[in-house]
Amino acid sequence: MAIRFLFVTSPDQAAVNHAPRISDTSFERAAVSVCKGYVRVFDTETTLGKTPSNVEAGDFLDSIAASFDRMVAELRALPVAPADEVNVAQWLAQWQTYDAYGHRYAAAVRTGSERDLVARDKTTIDGLLRQRNGFAKANHMSACAFS
C-alpha cells in the first residue's frame, strides 16, 4: 500500500494531503463566496487579442495580479476563528507572495525578459502555487484554488 501511495500520489495531491486543516466552516464558506466572485471576473473580464504586444500582454497579466490582490484583501478581511488564524494567515501570505510574483512576471513580459525570470523561479513558484491550492482544496475551498 505504501509503495502504491508513493507512485500514485501526484505532487498536487501530496500538497492537499500535507496541508494544514482548519475547522472554521464559516470562514470556509465566506472564502468560497469571495473566490467564486473572482472566478466570474476571470471568466468574463480577462481577454487578450491574438497578437498582443509585450506591453499589452504585461498590462493584461498585471491586471490579473491586481485582481488577485483585491481578492486576497477581501479574504484577509473575513473573520477567522482564533484557532485557525495562523494557518489562514500563512495561506494568505502565500497568496500575497504569489501575487507579488505575478506583478514581477508582468513587468518582465513587458520588457521581453520573462524567460530568465521563469527559469530562475519556476520551481519555487510552482511549489508555492501547489501549497496554496493544496490548502484551499484540503479545507473545502476549491473555488480558491487558481492555476
N, C-alpha and C positions, 0 to 999 in steps of 0.2 A: 504494500500500500504506500509506504514512504517513497519508494522508487517511482511509482506511478505519479505521486504528487509532485516530485521534483521535475519530472519530464513533461507533465501535462499542464502544470500551472504556468500561466503566462506572467510576464513581469507586471502587467496591469492587474491581474487577479491577485498576485502576491502583494501588491500595494494595497488593495482592498483588504486582504486578509490581515495585514500588519497595521492598518490604520487604527488610530485611537477611536474608541466608541464614545458617544455622548448619550445621555439619557433624556435630554431636554427636547421632548417631542414638539413643544410649542415653537422652539427655535427652528427645528427642522421644517415644520410646516410653513412658517413665515419665510424662511430662506428659500424654500422651493417656490413660493409665490413670487418673491423678488426675482429669482433666476428665470422663471418662466416668462416674466415680463421682458427680460433681456433676450431670451430665445426669440421672441417675436420681433424685437428690434433687429437682431442679426438676420432673421429670415426675410424681413421686408425692407430694411434700410441699408443693406450692405451690398451694393452693386458697383461694379467697376467695368469700364469699357474693355473691349477685346485687346486693344493695344495701348495700354496706358503708358505715359512717360514715367520715368523714375520718380519724379516729383508727385505725380498723380497717385502712383502706387504707394508711395511713402505716406502721403496725406491720408489715403484710404486706410492703411494699416494703423496709422496714428489715431484715426477716428475710432477704430475698433478698440484699441488700447484705452482710449478715453472713455468709451462705453463701459469697459470692464472696470475702470477706475470708479465710475459712478455706481456701478453695481456693488463693488466692494464697500463703498461708503454707505450704501443702503444696508448691506449686510451687517456692517460694523455698528450701525445704529439700532439693530434689533436687540431686545433684551435676551440675556443668556443666563441660565441657572448658574449660580456660583460654582458648583462642582464641575461645570463644563467650560468655564471661561478660558482656562489655559489652553485647552485643545482647540476651541474655536478661534482664539487669538492666534494660535500657531497656524491654523488653516488660512486665516485672513492675511497673515504675514506672508504665507506662501503665495497667495493671490497677488499681494502688493509687489512682491519680488518679480513674479511672472509678468505683471502689467508693466513694471519699470523696464523689463527686458523688451517687451512689446514696443515701447516708445524708442528704445535704443535701436531695435531692429528696423523700425520705420525710418529712423534717421539714416541708418546705413543704406536702406533701399533707395532713399532719395539721392544718395551720392554714389550708388552702384557698388558699395563695399560690403554688402551683406554676406557674401560668400565667406570672407575671413571671419566675420563675427559668428556665423553659424558654425564654421569649422572649429572655432575655439570653444564655443559654449554649448554645443549640441547635447553632449552627454549630461551636463548639469541641468540644462533647461528641460530636457526630456524627463529626467528624474524628478524634477520639481513638478512638472505637469502630471506625472504619474502619481506622485504623492498627494497632490492637491485633489485630483479627480478620485483617487482611492478613498480619501477621507469623505468626500461627498457621497460616493456610492455606498460606503460602509455605514453611513448614517442616514440612509433613506432620502438622500438629496441628489439623486441622479440628474435632475434638471440643472444642477450646479456643476456638472462635470462637462466642461467645454474643451474641445481639442483645438 
